[in-house]
């Protein structure tokens, strides 16, 4: 969410056509490109690569990776047992 806020905040600077914007626009465009690239890498590419490597480990070793188990909810003591 912070990356999207930064990208949308820099759009007016990147698209500005007024006097003196020839110094600010390229930097804003570079920052927007960097934020877009890092967001896609973080949210899409890294999990996909992790999943691929996990599948390779399962095929080579034959062992499943440890899955998260449900944690039992502790009783408060106010429930009546039958």
mmCIF file of the N, C-alpha and C atoms, coordinates in Angstrom:
data_MODEL
# 
_entry.id   MODEL 
# 
loop_
_atom_site.group_PDB 
_atom_site.id 
_atom_site.type_symbol 
_atom_site.label_atom_id 
_atom_site.label_alt_id 
_atom_site.label_comp_id 
_atom_site.label_asym_id 
_atom_site.label_entity_id 
_atom_site.label_seq_id 
_atom_site.pdbx_PDB_ins_code 
_atom_site.Cartn_x 
_atom_site.Cartn_y 
_atom_site.Cartn_z 
_atom_site.occupancy 
_atom_site.B_iso_or_equiv 
_atom_site.pdbx_formal_charge 
_atom_site.auth_seq_id 
_atom_site.auth_comp_id 
_atom_site.auth_asym_id 
_atom_site.auth_atom_id 
_atom_site.pdbx_PDB_model_num 
ATOM 1   N N  . UNK A 1 1  ? 0.814   -1.180  0.000   1.00 0.00 ? 1  UNK A N  1 
ATOM 2   C CA . UNK A 1 1  ? 0.000   0.000   0.000   1.00 0.00 ? 1  UNK A CA 1 
ATOM 3   C C  . UNK A 1 1  ? 0.867   1.256   0.000   1.00 0.00 ? 1  UNK A C  1 
ATOM 4   N N  . UNK A 1 2  ? 1.984   1.217   0.692   1.00 0.00 ? 2  UNK A N  1 
ATOM 5   C CA . UNK A 1 2  ? 2.843   2.393   0.691   1.00 0.00 ? 2  UNK A CA 1 
ATOM 6   C C  . UNK A 1 2  ? 3.479   2.613   -0.668  1.00 0.00 ? 2  UNK A C  1 
ATOM 7   N N  . UNK A 1 3  ? 3.807   1.524   -1.350  1.00 0.00 ? 3  UNK A N  1 
ATOM 8   C CA . UNK A 1 3  ? 4.378   1.662   -2.695  1.00 0.00 ? 3  UNK A CA 1 
ATOM 9   C C  . UNK A 1 3  ? 3.353   2.276   -3.642  1.00 0.00 ? 3  UNK A C  1 
ATOM 10  N N  . UNK A 1 4  ? 2.116   1.823   -3.563  1.00 0.00 ? 4  UNK A N  1 
ATOM 11  C CA . UNK A 1 4  ? 1.078   2.398   -4.422  1.00 0.00 ? 4  UNK A CA 1 
ATOM 12  C C  . UNK A 1 4  ? 0.832   3.863   -4.096  1.00 0.00 ? 4  UNK A C  1 
ATOM 13  N N  . UNK A 1 5  ? 0.856   4.218   -2.825  1.00 0.00 ? 5  UNK A N  1 
ATOM 14  C CA . UNK A 1 5  ? 0.674   5.620   -2.445  1.00 0.00 ? 5  UNK A CA 1 
ATOM 15  C C  . UNK A 1 5  ? 1.811   6.474   -2.989  1.00 0.00 ? 5  UNK A C  1 
ATOM 16  N N  . UNK A 1 6  ? 3.024   5.951   -2.934  1.00 0.00 ? 6  UNK A N  1 
ATOM 17  C CA . UNK A 1 6  ? 4.168   6.694   -3.463  1.00 0.00 ? 6  UNK A CA 1 
ATOM 18  C C  . UNK A 1 6  ? 4.075   6.831   -4.975  1.00 0.00 ? 6  UNK A C  1 
ATOM 19  N N  . UNK A 1 7  ? 3.687   5.757   -5.648  1.00 0.00 ? 7  UNK A N  1 
ATOM 20  C CA . UNK A 1 7  ? 3.557   5.800   -7.111  1.00 0.00 ? 7  UNK A CA 1 
ATOM 21  C C  . UNK A 1 7  ? 2.509   6.824   -7.521  1.00 0.00 ? 7  UNK A C  1 
ATOM 22  N N  . UNK A 1 8  ? 1.340   6.759   -6.894  1.00 0.00 ? 8  UNK A N  1 
ATOM 23  C CA . UNK A 1 8  ? 0.280   7.706   -7.252  1.00 0.00 ? 8  UNK A CA 1 
ATOM 24  C C  . UNK A 1 8  ? 0.636   9.133   -6.845  1.00 0.00 ? 8  UNK A C  1 
ATOM 25  N N  . UNK A 1 9  ? 1.418   9.281   -5.780  1.00 0.00 ? 9  UNK A N  1 
ATOM 26  C CA . UNK A 1 9  ? 1.857   10.606  -5.374  1.00 0.00 ? 9  UNK A CA 1 
ATOM 27  C C  . UNK A 1 9  ? 2.869   11.212  -6.327  1.00 0.00 ? 9  UNK A C  1 
ATOM 28  N N  . UNK A 1 10 ? 3.650   10.373  -6.991  1.00 0.00 ? 10 UNK A N  1 
ATOM 29  C CA . UNK A 1 10 ? 4.666   10.865  -7.929  1.00 0.00 ? 10 UNK A CA 1 
ATOM 30  C C  . UNK A 1 10 ? 4.142   11.037  -9.351  1.00 0.00 ? 10 UNK A C  1 
ATOM 31  N N  . UNK A 1 11 ? 2.966   10.531  -9.635  1.00 0.00 ? 11 UNK A N  1 
ATOM 32  C CA . UNK A 1 11 ? 2.414   10.668  -10.988 1.00 0.00 ? 11 UNK A CA 1 
ATOM 33  C C  . UNK A 1 11 ? 2.290   12.119  -11.447 1.00 0.00 ? 11 UNK A C  1 
ATOM 34  N N  . UNK A 1 12 ? 1.804   13.044  -10.630 1.00 0.00 ? 12 UNK A N  1 
ATOM 35  C CA . UNK A 1 12 ? 1.743   14.429  -11.105 1.00 0.00 ? 12 UNK A CA 1 
ATOM 36  C C  . UNK A 1 12 ? 3.115   15.015  -11.439 1.00 0.00 ? 12 UNK A C  1 
ATOM 37  N N  . UNK A 1 13 ? 4.136   14.624  -10.668 1.00 0.00 ? 13 UNK A N  1 
ATOM 38  C CA . UNK A 1 13 ? 5.489   15.109  -10.952 1.00 0.00 ? 13 UNK A CA 1 
ATOM 39  C C  . UNK A 1 13 ? 6.002   14.492  -12.250 1.00 0.00 ? 13 UNK A C  1 
ATOM 40  N N  . UNK A 1 14 ? 5.741   13.196  -12.444 1.00 0.00 ? 14 UNK A N  1 
ATOM 41  C CA . UNK A 1 14 ? 6.239   12.508  -13.638 1.00 0.00 ? 14 UNK A CA 1 
ATOM 42  C C  . UNK A 1 14 ? 5.545   12.990  -14.906 1.00 0.00 ? 14 UNK A C  1 
ATOM 43  N N  . UNK A 1 15 ? 4.291   13.395  -14.795 1.00 0.00 ? 15 UNK A N  1 
ATOM 44  C CA . UNK A 1 15 ? 3.526   13.805  -15.967 1.00 0.00 ? 15 UNK A CA 1 
ATOM 45  C C  . UNK A 1 15 ? 3.483   15.322  -16.156 1.00 0.00 ? 15 UNK A C  1 
ATOM 46  N N  . UNK A 1 16 ? 4.164   16.075  -15.301 1.00 0.00 ? 16 UNK A N  1 
ATOM 47  C CA . UNK A 1 16 ? 4.131   17.536  -15.363 1.00 0.00 ? 16 UNK A CA 1 
ATOM 48  C C  . UNK A 1 16 ? 4.760   18.034  -16.663 1.00 0.00 ? 16 UNK A C  1 
ATOM 49  N N  . UNK A 1 17 ? 4.162   19.078  -17.205 1.00 0.00 ? 17 UNK A N  1 
ATOM 50  C CA . UNK A 1 17 ? 4.645   19.641  -18.463 1.00 0.00 ? 17 UNK A CA 1 
ATOM 51  C C  . UNK A 1 17 ? 4.990   21.123  -18.334 1.00 0.00 ? 17 UNK A C  1 
ATOM 52  N N  . UNK A 1 18 ? 5.098   21.613  -17.097 1.00 0.00 ? 18 UNK A N  1 
ATOM 53  C CA . UNK A 1 18 ? 5.348   23.033  -16.884 1.00 0.00 ? 18 UNK A CA 1 
ATOM 54  C C  . UNK A 1 18 ? 6.828   23.383  -16.978 1.00 0.00 ? 18 UNK A C  1 
ATOM 55  N N  . UNK A 1 19 ? 7.115   24.619  -16.631 1.00 0.00 ? 19 UNK A N  1 
ATOM 56  C CA . UNK A 1 19 ? 8.484   25.120  -16.669 1.00 0.00 ? 19 UNK A CA 1 
ATOM 57  C C  . UNK A 1 19 ? 9.294   24.513  -15.530 1.00 0.00 ? 19 UNK A C  1 
ATOM 58  N N  . UNK A 1 20 ? 10.486  24.054  -15.832 1.00 0.00 ? 20 UNK A N  1 
ATOM 59  C CA . UNK A 1 20 ? 11.383  23.498  -14.824 1.00 0.00 ? 20 UNK A CA 1 
ATOM 60  C C  . UNK A 1 20 ? 11.150  22.039  -14.491 1.00 0.00 ? 20 UNK A C  1 
ATOM 61  N N  . UNK A 1 21 ? 10.205  21.419  -15.138 1.00 0.00 ? 21 UNK A N  1 
ATOM 62  C CA . UNK A 1 21 ? 9.923   20.017  -14.825 1.00 0.00 ? 21 UNK A CA 1 
ATOM 63  C C  . UNK A 1 21 ? 10.888  19.052  -15.507 1.00 0.00 ? 21 UNK A C  1 
ATOM 64  N N  . UNK A 1 22 ? 11.729  19.573  -16.385 1.00 0.00 ? 22 UNK A N  1 
ATOM 65  C CA . UNK A 1 22 ? 12.674  18.674  -17.057 1.00 0.00 ? 22 UNK A CA 1 
ATOM 66  C C  . UNK A 1 22 ? 13.704  18.102  -16.087 1.00 0.00 ? 22 UNK A C  1 
ATOM 67  N N  . UNK A 1 23 ? 13.819  18.687  -14.902 1.00 0.00 ? 23 UNK A N  1 
ATOM 68  C CA . UNK A 1 23 ? 14.737  18.154  -13.894 1.00 0.00 ? 23 UNK A CA 1 
ATOM 69  C C  . UNK A 1 23 ? 14.061  17.156  -12.967 1.00 0.00 ? 23 UNK A C  1 
ATOM 70  N N  . UNK A 1 24 ? 12.781  17.373  -12.692 1.00 0.00 ? 24 UNK A N  1 
ATOM 71  C CA . UNK A 1 24 ? 12.071  16.516  -11.735 1.00 0.00 ? 24 UNK A CA 1 
ATOM 72  C C  . UNK A 1 24 ? 11.430  15.292  -12.384 1.00 0.00 ? 24 UNK A C  1 
ATOM 73  N N  . UNK A 1 25 ? 10.940  15.428  -13.586 1.00 0.00 ? 25 UNK A N  1 
ATOM 74  C CA . UNK A 1 25 ? 10.196  14.338  -14.230 1.00 0.00 ? 25 UNK A CA 1 
ATOM 75  C C  . UNK A 1 25 ? 11.000  13.060  -14.401 1.00 0.00 ? 25 UNK A C  1 
ATOM 76  N N  . UNK A 1 26 ? 12.243  13.121  -14.884 1.00 0.00 ? 26 UNK A N  1 
ATOM 77  C CA . UNK A 1 26 ? 12.986  11.853  -15.049 1.00 0.00 ? 26 UNK A CA 1 
ATOM 78  C C  . UNK A 1 26 ? 13.203  11.109  -13.731 1.00 0.00 ? 26 UNK A C  1 
ATOM 79  N N  . UNK A 1 27 ? 13.460  11.841  -12.662 1.00 0.00 ? 27 UNK A N  1 
ATOM 80  C CA . UNK A 1 27 ? 13.668  11.193  -11.366 1.00 0.00 ? 27 UNK A CA 1 
ATOM 81  C C  . UNK A 1 27 ? 12.375  10.554  -10.871 1.00 0.00 ? 27 UNK A C  1 
ATOM 82  N N  . UNK A 1 28 ? 11.254  11.224  -11.069 1.00 0.00 ? 28 UNK A N  1 
ATOM 83  C CA . UNK A 1 28 ? 9.967   10.657  -10.656 1.00 0.00 ? 28 UNK A CA 1 
ATOM 84  C C  . UNK A 1 28 ? 9.645   9.417   -11.476 1.00 0.00 ? 28 UNK A C  1 
ATOM 85  N N  . UNK A 1 29 ? 9.934   9.453   -12.758 1.00 0.00 ? 29 UNK A N  1 
ATOM 86  C CA . UNK A 1 29 ? 9.684   8.268   -13.603 1.00 0.00 ? 29 UNK A CA 1 
ATOM 87  C C  . UNK A 1 29 ? 10.556  7.095   -13.179 1.00 0.00 ? 29 UNK A C  1 
ATOM 88  N N  . UNK A 1 30 ? 11.812  7.381   -12.848 1.00 0.00 ? 30 UNK A N  1 
ATOM 89  C CA . UNK A 1 30 ? 12.711  6.314   -12.390 1.00 0.00 ? 30 UNK A CA 1 
ATOM 90  C C  . UNK A 1 30 ? 12.230  5.727   -11.062 1.00 0.00 ? 30 UNK A C  1 
ATOM 91  N N  . UNK A 1 31 ? 11.775  6.587   -10.159 1.00 0.00 ? 31 UNK A N  1 
ATOM 92  C CA . UNK A 1 31 ? 11.282  6.108   -8.863  1.00 0.00 ? 31 UNK A CA 1 
ATOM 93  C C  . UNK A 1 31 ? 10.023  5.268   -9.047  1.00 0.00 ? 31 UNK A C  1 
ATOM 94  N N  . UNK A 1 32 ? 9.129   5.705   -9.916  1.00 0.00 ? 32 UNK A N  1 
ATOM 95  C CA . UNK A 1 32 ? 7.901   4.942   -10.180 1.00 0.00 ? 32 UNK A CA 1 
ATOM 96  C C  . UNK A 1 32 ? 8.249   3.579   -10.759 1.00 0.00 ? 32 UNK A C  1 
ATOM 97  N N  . UNK A 1 33 ? 9.162   3.542   -11.704 1.00 0.00 ? 33 UNK A N  1 
ATOM 98  C CA . UNK A 1 33 ? 9.589   2.260   -12.278 1.00 0.00 ? 33 UNK A CA 1 
ATOM 99  C C  . UNK A 1 33 ? 10.216  1.348   -11.250 1.00 0.00 ? 33 UNK A C  1 
ATOM 100 N N  . UNK A 1 34 ? 11.012  1.914   -10.357 1.00 0.00 ? 34 UNK A N  1 
ATOM 101 C CA . UNK A 1 34 ? 11.634  1.116   -9.300  1.00 0.00 ? 34 UNK A CA 1 
ATOM 102 C C  . UNK A 1 34 ? 10.625  0.549   -8.330  1.00 0.00 ? 34 UNK A C  1 
ATOM 103 N N  . UNK A 1 35 ? 9.666   1.390   -7.945  1.00 0.00 ? 35 UNK A N  1 
ATOM 104 C CA . UNK A 1 35 ? 8.632   0.911   -7.027  1.00 0.00 ? 35 UNK A CA 1 
ATOM 105 C C  . UNK A 1 35 ? 7.769   -0.167  -7.684  1.00 0.00 ? 35 UNK A C  1 
ATOM 106 N N  . UNK A 1 36 ? 7.402   0.015   -8.945  1.00 0.00 ? 36 UNK A N  1 
ATOM 107 C CA . UNK A 1 36 ? 6.608   -1.007  -9.640  1.00 0.00 ? 36 UNK A CA 1 
ATOM 108 C C  . UNK A 1 36 ? 7.372   -2.318  -9.750  1.00 0.00 ? 36 UNK A C  1 
ATOM 109 N N  . UNK A 1 37 ? 8.648   -2.224  -10.124 1.00 0.00 ? 37 UNK A N  1 
ATOM 110 C CA . UNK A 1 37 ? 9.471   -3.423  -10.270 1.00 0.00 ? 37 UNK A CA 1 
ATOM 111 C C  . UNK A 1 37 ? 9.631   -4.151  -8.940  1.00 0.00 ? 37 UNK A C  1 
ATOM 112 N N  . UNK A 1 38 ? 9.945   -3.415  -7.885  1.00 0.00 ? 38 UNK A N  1 
ATOM 113 C CA . UNK A 1 38 ? 10.148  -4.072  -6.595  1.00 0.00 ? 38 UNK A CA 1 
ATOM 114 C C  . UNK A 1 38 ? 8.859   -4.665  -6.037  1.00 0.00 ? 38 UNK A C  1 
ATOM 115 N N  . UNK A 1 39 ? 7.735   -4.010  -6.302  1.00 0.00 ? 39 UNK A N  1 
ATOM 116 C CA . UNK A 1 39 ? 6.457   -4.541  -5.834  1.00 0.00 ? 39 UNK A CA 1 
ATOM 117 C C  . UNK A 1 39 ? 6.108   -5.840  -6.548  1.00 0.00 ? 39 UNK A C  1 
ATOM 118 N N  . UNK A 1 40 ? 6.289   -5.873  -7.856  1.00 0.00 ? 40 UNK A N  1 
ATOM 119 C CA . UNK A 1 40 ? 6.008   -7.099  -8.616  1.00 0.00 ? 40 UNK A CA 1 
ATOM 120 C C  . UNK A 1 40 ? 6.954   -8.215  -8.200  1.00 0.00 ? 40 UNK A C  1 
ATOM 121 N N  . UNK A 1 41 ? 8.236   -7.897  -8.025  1.00 0.00 ? 41 UNK A N  1 
ATOM 122 C CA . UNK A 1 41 ? 9.188   -8.920  -7.596  1.00 0.00 ? 41 UNK A CA 1 
ATOM 123 C C  . UNK A 1 41 ? 8.818   -9.479  -6.226  1.00 0.00 ? 41 UNK A C  1 
ATOM 124 N N  . UNK A 1 42 ? 8.434   -8.609  -5.313  1.00 0.00 ? 42 UNK A N  1 
ATOM 125 C CA . UNK A 1 42 ? 8.132   -9.041  -3.955  1.00 0.00 ? 42 UNK A CA 1 
ATOM 126 C C  . UNK A 1 42 ? 6.848   -9.855  -3.882  1.00 0.00 ? 42 UNK A C  1 
ATOM 127 N N  . UNK A 1 43 ? 5.823   -9.435  -4.606  1.00 0.00 ? 43 UNK A N  1 
ATOM 128 C CA . UNK A 1 43 ? 4.512   -10.073 -4.462  1.00 0.00 ? 43 UNK A CA 1 
ATOM 129 C C  . UNK A 1 43 ? 4.270   -11.236 -5.416  1.00 0.00 ? 43 UNK A C  1 
ATOM 130 N N  . UNK A 1 44 ? 5.007   -11.311 -6.515  1.00 0.00 ? 44 UNK A N  1 
ATOM 131 C CA . UNK A 1 44 ? 4.741   -12.352 -7.509  1.00 0.00 ? 44 UNK A CA 1 
ATOM 132 C C  . UNK A 1 44 ? 5.951   -13.258 -7.723  1.00 0.00 ? 44 UNK A C  1 
ATOM 133 N N  . UNK A 1 45 ? 7.076   -12.690 -8.098  1.00 0.00 ? 45 UNK A N  1 
ATOM 134 C CA . UNK A 1 45 ? 8.221   -13.490 -8.538  1.00 0.00 ? 45 UNK A CA 1 
ATOM 135 C C  . UNK A 1 45 ? 8.823   -14.301 -7.389  1.00 0.00 ? 45 UNK A C  1 
ATOM 136 N N  . UNK A 1 46 ? 9.064   -13.679 -6.245  1.00 0.00 ? 46 UNK A N  1 
ATOM 137 C CA . UNK A 1 46 ? 9.689   -14.397 -5.122  1.00 0.00 ? 46 UNK A CA 1 
ATOM 138 C C  . UNK A 1 46 ? 8.821   -15.567 -4.641  1.00 0.00 ? 46 UNK A C  1 
ATOM 139 N N  . UNK A 1 47 ? 7.508   -15.408 -4.433  1.00 0.00 ? 47 UNK A N  1 
ATOM 140 C CA . UNK A 1 47 ? 6.713   -16.578 -4.028  1.00 0.00 ? 47 UNK A CA 1 
ATOM 141 C C  . UNK A 1 47 ? 6.682   -17.686 -5.081  1.00 0.00 ? 47 UNK A C  1 
ATOM 142 N N  . UNK A 1 48 ? 6.667   -17.320 -6.350  1.00 0.00 ? 48 UNK A N  1 
ATOM 143 C CA . UNK A 1 48 ? 6.663   -18.340 -7.407  1.00 0.00 ? 48 UNK A CA 1 
ATOM 144 C C  . UNK A 1 48 ? 7.975   -19.121 -7.394  1.00 0.00 ? 48 UNK A C  1 
ATOM 145 N N  . UNK A 1 49 ? 9.095   -18.424 -7.271  1.00 0.00 ? 49 UNK A N  1 
ATOM 146 C CA . UNK A 1 49 ? 10.395  -19.104 -7.224  1.00 0.00 ? 49 UNK A CA 1 
ATOM 147 C C  . UNK A 1 49 ? 10.483  -19.989 -5.984  1.00 0.00 ? 49 UNK A C  1 
ATOM 148 N N  . UNK A 1 50 ? 9.986   -19.511 -4.844  1.00 0.00 ? 50 UNK A N  1 
ATOM 149 C CA . UNK A 1 50 ? 9.985   -20.317 -3.627  1.00 0.00 ? 50 UNK A CA 1 
ATOM 150 C C  . UNK A 1 50 ? 9.175   -21.593 -3.829  1.00 0.00 ? 50 UNK A C  1 
ATOM 151 N N  . UNK A 1 51 ? 8.012   -21.486 -4.455  1.00 0.00 ? 51 UNK A N  1 
ATOM 152 C CA . UNK A 1 51 ? 7.170   -22.652 -4.699  1.00 0.00 ? 51 UNK A CA 1 
ATOM 153 C C  . UNK A 1 51 ? 7.862   -23.646 -5.627  1.00 0.00 ? 51 UNK A C  1 
ATOM 154 N N  . UNK A 1 52 ? 8.525   -23.144 -6.655  1.00 0.00 ? 52 UNK A N  1 
ATOM 155 C CA . UNK A 1 52 ? 9.241   -24.028 -7.584  1.00 0.00 ? 52 UNK A CA 1 
ATOM 156 C C  . UNK A 1 52 ? 10.358  -24.775 -6.856  1.00 0.00 ? 52 UNK A C  1 
ATOM 157 N N  . UNK A 1 53 ? 11.157  -24.046 -6.050  1.00 0.00 ? 53 UNK A N  1 
ATOM 158 C CA . UNK A 1 53 ? 12.232  -24.707 -5.310  1.00 0.00 ? 53 UNK A CA 1 
ATOM 159 C C  . UNK A 1 53 ? 11.684  -25.696 -4.287  1.00 0.00 ? 53 UNK A C  1 
ATOM 160 N N  . UNK A 1 54 ? 10.570  -25.386 -3.660  1.00 0.00 ? 54 UNK A N  1 
ATOM 161 C CA . UNK A 1 54 ? 9.958   -26.302 -2.709  1.00 0.00 ? 54 UNK A CA 1 
ATOM 162 C C  . UNK A 1 54 ? 9.512   -27.583 -3.411  1.00 0.00 ? 54 UNK A C  1 
ATOM 163 N N  . UNK A 1 55 ? 8.927   -27.454 -4.600  1.00 0.00 ? 55 UNK A N  1 
ATOM 164 C CA . UNK A 1 55 ? 8.523   -28.638 -5.365  1.00 0.00 ? 55 UNK A CA 1 
ATOM 165 C C  . UNK A 1 55 ? 9.734   -29.480 -5.761  1.00 0.00 ? 55 UNK A C  1 
ATOM 166 N N  . UNK A 1 56 ? 10.840  -28.828 -6.108  1.00 0.00 ? 56 UNK A N  1 
ATOM 167 C CA . UNK A 1 56 ? 12.062  -29.563 -6.469  1.00 0.00 ? 56 UNK A CA 1 
ATOM 168 C C  . UNK A 1 56 ? 12.593  -30.327 -5.260  1.00 0.00 ? 56 UNK A C  1 
ATOM 169 N N  . UNK A 1 57 ? 12.583  -29.695 -4.092  1.00 0.00 ? 57 UNK A N  1 
ATOM 170 C CA . UNK A 1 57 ? 13.057  -30.360 -2.873  1.00 0.00 ? 57 UNK A CA 1 
ATOM 171 C C  . UNK A 1 57 ? 12.184  -31.564 -2.552  1.00 0.00 ? 57 UNK A C  1 
ATOM 172 N N  . UNK A 1 58 ? 10.881  -31.441 -2.716  1.00 0.00 ? 58 UNK A N  1 
ATOM 173 C CA . UNK A 1 58 ? 9.971   -32.558 -2.447  1.00 0.00 ? 58 UNK A CA 1 
ATOM 174 C C  . UNK A 1 58 ? 10.250  -33.708 -3.410  1.00 0.00 ? 58 UNK A C  1 
ATOM 175 N N  . UNK A 1 59 ? 10.477  -33.400 -4.677  1.00 0.00 ? 59 UNK A N  1 
ATOM 176 C CA . UNK A 1 59 ? 10.753  -34.474 -5.654  1.00 0.00 ? 59 UNK A CA 1 
ATOM 177 C C  . UNK A 1 59 ? 12.086  -35.149 -5.389  1.00 0.00 ? 59 UNK A C  1 
ATOM 178 N N  . UNK A 1 60 ? 13.112  -34.384 -5.029  1.00 0.00 ? 60 UNK A N  1 
ATOM 179 C CA . UNK A 1 60 ? 14.441  -34.957 -4.827  1.00 0.00 ? 60 UNK A CA 1 
ATOM 180 C C  . UNK A 1 60 ? 14.512  -35.749 -3.531  1.00 0.00 ? 60 UNK A C  1 
ATOM 181 N N  . UNK A 1 61 ? 13.995  -35.198 -2.440  1.00 0.00 ? 61 UNK A N  1 
ATOM 182 C CA . UNK A 1 61 ? 14.108  -35.875 -1.146  1.00 0.00 ? 61 UNK A CA 1 
ATOM 183 C C  . UNK A 1 61 ? 12.949  -36.814 -0.869  1.00 0.00 ? 61 UNK A C  1 
ATOM 184 N N  . UNK A 1 62 ? 11.814  -36.569 -1.476  1.00 0.00 ? 62 UNK A N  1 
ATOM 185 C CA . UNK A 1 62 ? 10.647  -37.398 -1.229  1.00 0.00 ? 62 UNK A CA 1 
ATOM 186 C C  . UNK A 1 62 ? 9.926   -37.039 0.057   1.00 0.00 ? 62 UNK A C  1 
ATOM 187 N N  . UNK A 1 63 ? 10.376  -35.983 0.734   1.00 0.00 ? 63 UNK A N  1 
ATOM 188 C CA . UNK A 1 63 ? 9.757   -35.564 1.985   1.00 0.00 ? 63 UNK A CA 1 
ATOM 189 C C  . UNK A 1 63 ? 8.940   -34.307 1.766   1.00 0.00 ? 63 UNK A C  1 
ATOM 190 N N  . UNK A 1 64 ? 7.750   -34.324 2.322   1.00 0.00 ? 64 UNK A N  1 
ATOM 191 C CA . UNK A 1 64 ? 6.904   -33.134 2.263   1.00 0.00 ? 64 UNK A CA 1 
ATOM 192 C C  . UNK A 1 64 ? 7.454   -32.091 3.227   1.00 0.00 ? 64 UNK A C  1 
ATOM 193 N N  . UNK A 1 65 ? 7.264   -30.838 2.910   1.00 0.00 ? 65 UNK A N  1 
ATOM 194 C CA . UNK A 1 65 ? 7.665   -29.794 3.835   1.00 0.00 ? 65 UNK A CA 1 
ATOM 195 C C  . UNK A 1 65 ? 6.653   -29.709 4.966   1.00 0.00 ? 65 UNK A C  1 
ATOM 196 N N  . UNK A 1 66 ? 7.055   -29.156 6.065   1.00 0.00 ? 66 UNK A N  1 
ATOM 197 C CA . UNK A 1 66 ? 6.192   -29.058 7.239   1.00 0.00 ? 66 UNK A CA 1 
ATOM 198 C C  . UNK A 1 66 ? 5.112   -28.027 6.965   1.00 0.00 ? 66 UNK A C  1 
ATOM 199 N N  . UNK A 1 67 ? 3.879   -28.451 7.145   1.00 0.00 ? 67 UNK A N  1 
ATOM 200 C CA . UNK A 1 67 ? 2.742   -27.563 6.951   1.00 0.00 ? 67 UNK A CA 1 
ATOM 201 C C  . UNK A 1 67 ? 2.327   -26.976 8.297   1.00 0.00 ? 67 UNK A C  1 
ATOM 202 N N  . UNK A 1 68 ? 1.820   -25.788 8.280   1.00 0.00 ? 68 UNK A N  1 
ATOM 203 C CA . UNK A 1 68 ? 1.339   -25.166 9.515   1.00 0.00 ? 68 UNK A CA 1 
ATOM 204 C C  . UNK A 1 68 ? 0.077   -25.874 9.974   1.00 0.00 ? 68 UNK A C  1 
ATOM 205 N N  . UNK A 1 69 ? 0.017   -26.172 11.252  1.00 0.00 ? 69 UNK A N  1 
ATOM 206 C CA . UNK A 1 69 ? -1.150  -26.844 11.807  1.00 0.00 ? 69 UNK A CA 1 
ATOM 207 C C  . UNK A 1 69 ? -2.010  -25.831 12.544  1.00 0.00 ? 69 UNK A C  1 
ATOM 208 N N  . UNK A 1 70 ? -3.269  -26.177 12.672  1.00 0.00 ? 70 UNK A N  1 
ATOM 209 C CA . UNK A 1 70 ? -4.191  -25.303 13.398  1.00 0.00 ? 70 UNK A CA 1 
ATOM 210 C C  . UNK A 1 70 ? -3.847  -25.349 14.879  1.00 0.00 ? 70 UNK A C  1 
ATOM 211 N N  . UNK A 1 71 ? -3.838  -24.188 15.491  1.00 0.00 ? 71 UNK A N  1 
ATOM 212 C CA . UNK A 1 71 ? -3.548  -24.103 16.920  1.00 0.00 ? 71 UNK A CA 1 
ATOM 213 C C  . UNK A 1 71 ? -4.872  -24.215 17.672  1.00 0.00 ? 71 UNK A C  1 
ATOM 214 N N  . UNK A 1 72 ? -4.968  -25.150 18.623  1.00 0.00 ? 72 UNK A N  1 
ATOM 215 C CA . UNK A 1 72 ? -6.229  -25.293 19.350  1.00 0.00 ? 72 UNK A CA 1 
ATOM 216 C C  . UNK A 1 72 ? -6.501  -24.047 20.194  1.00 0.00 ? 72 UNK A C  1 
ATOM 217 N N  . UNK A 1 73 ? -7.760  -23.682 20.268  1.00 0.00 ? 73 UNK A N  1 
ATOM 218 C CA . UNK A 1 73 ? -8.156  -22.512 21.044  1.00 0.00 ? 73 UNK A CA 1 
ATOM 219 C C  . UNK A 1 73 ? -8.311  -22.933 22.493  1.00 0.00 ? 73 UNK A C  1 
ATOM 220 N N  . UNK A 1 74 ? -7.700  -22.180 23.377  1.00 0.00 ? 74 UNK A N  1 
ATOM 221 C CA . UNK A 1 74 ? -7.785  -22.493 24.800  1.00 0.00 ? 74 UNK A CA 1 
ATOM 222 C C  . UNK A 1 74 ? -9.182  -22.164 25.310  1.00 0.00 ? 74 UNK A C  1 
ATOM 223 N N  . UNK A 1 75 ? -9.689  -23.010 26.184  1.00 0.00 ? 75 UNK A N  1 
ATOM 224 C CA . UNK A 1 75 ? -11.024 -22.757 26.732  1.00 0.00 ? 75 UNK A CA 1 
ATOM 225 C C  . UNK A 1 75 ? -10.924 -21.714 27.829  1.00 0.00 ? 75 UNK A C  1 
ATOM 226 N N  . UNK A 1 76 ? -11.986 -20.970 27.997  1.00 0.00 ? 76 UNK A N  1 
ATOM 227 C CA . UNK A 1 76 ? -12.021 -19.919 29.022  1.00 0.00 ? 76 UNK A CA 1 
ATOM 228 C C  . UNK A 1 76 ? -12.530 -20.444 30.342  1.00 0.00 ? 76 UNK A C  1 
ATOM 229 N N  . UNK A 1 77 ? -13.051 -21.639 30.354  1.00 0.00 ? 77 UNK A N  1 
ATOM 230 C CA . UNK A 1 77 ? -13.566 -22.233 31.581  1.00 0.00 ? 77 UNK A CA 1 
ATOM 231 C C  . UNK A 1 77 ? -15.042 -21.909 31.830  1.00 0.00 ? 77 UNK A C  1 
ATOM 232 N N  . UNK A 1 78 ? -15.606 -21.041 31.024  1.00 0.00 ? 78 UNK A N  1 
ATOM 233 C CA . UNK A 1 78 ? -16.999 -20.661 31.213  1.00 0.00 ? 78 UNK A CA 1 
ATOM 234 C C  . UNK A 1 78 ? -17.951 -21.591 30.472  1.00 0.00 ? 78 UNK A C  1 
ATOM 235 N N  . UNK A 1 79 ? -17.411 -22.473 29.618  1.00 0.00 ? 79 UNK A N  1 
ATOM 236 C CA . UNK A 1 79 ? -18.266 -23.392 28.878  1.00 0.00 ? 79 UNK A CA 1 
ATOM 237 C C  . UNK A 1 79 ? -18.661 -24.545 29.786  1.00 0.00 ? 79 UNK A C  1 
ATOM 238 N N  . UNK A 1 80 ? -19.898 -24.975 29.651  1.00 0.00 ? 80 UNK A N  1 
ATOM 239 C CA . UNK A 1 80 ? -20.367 -26.107 30.452  1.00 0.00 ? 80 UNK A CA 1 
ATOM 240 C C  . UNK A 1 80 ? -20.162 -27.386 29.630  1.00 0.00 ? 80 UNK A C  1 
ATOM 241 N N  . UNK A 1 81 ? -19.572 -28.371 30.242  1.00 0.00 ? 81 UNK A N  1 
ATOM 242 C CA . UNK A 1 81 ? -19.422 -29.642 29.552  1.00 0.00 ? 81 UNK A CA 1 
ATOM 243 C C  . UNK A 1 81 ? -20.583 -30.538 29.917  1.00 0.00 ? 81 UNK A C  1 
ATOM 244 N N  . UNK A 1 82 ? -20.992 -31.339 28.967  1.00 0.00 ? 82 UNK A N  1 
ATOM 245 C CA . UNK A 1 82 ? -22.153 -32.212 29.170  1.00 0.00 ? 82 UNK A CA 1 
ATOM 246 C C  . UNK A 1 82 ? -21.698 -33.568 29.604  1.00 0.00 ? 82 UNK A C  1 
# 
